[in-house]
């Protein structure tokens, strides 16, 4: 008599363990996109930094071109002023004109200095951007490897899960229909924990102590019995 009851209980415990492993796998599967996003973060940050440097490079390049144009205009202005020197009649006109050339030269010198600064800045940002390109390439490589690792790990697990699924189906067929239904109902409402150990007189599912008569009956192992409080199926923990 005892054997008849102990067997379905053992089957249920086996089923629960298989379900636990399968659920764990499905959880991992669900977590994959999130984990990929996490391992992708360093790459995204490196790309963001590169984009900032590129826009800074555009800005300093534009500044440099503006200074180059300003320098060209200043040189043209000086050439023009110098060309008119011969047309001048009075000494006063001549003196005024010389002053104009002088201040144009001062202006030109200022622009030349600014151009040098702009060129230096453009060079520096260009170097920084080039270095950042390398960082992005490195991060890209790292991310690809990590992604492949995560996906491969899951893929090889998926193979072993197929075996577990088959085992579970075989076990399910052995468990009586009513008991299987009860197990499924409990597993769904008790977060996968349908069968729990009775430890001493304590249900390890809800941690309440159970009436002595129930404890004694569970120990005998002749019937499928449930906890008075949480209704989980009890099995006697080996003492
Ligand atoms: Zn309980």
Boltz pocket constraint, residues with backbone or C-beta under 6 A from the ligand:
constraints:
  - pocket:
      binder: B
      contacts: [[A, 203], [A, 204], [A, 205], [A, 206], [A, 207], [A, 208], [A, 227], [A, 228], [A, 229], [A, 230], [A, 231], [A, 232]]
      max_distance: 6.0
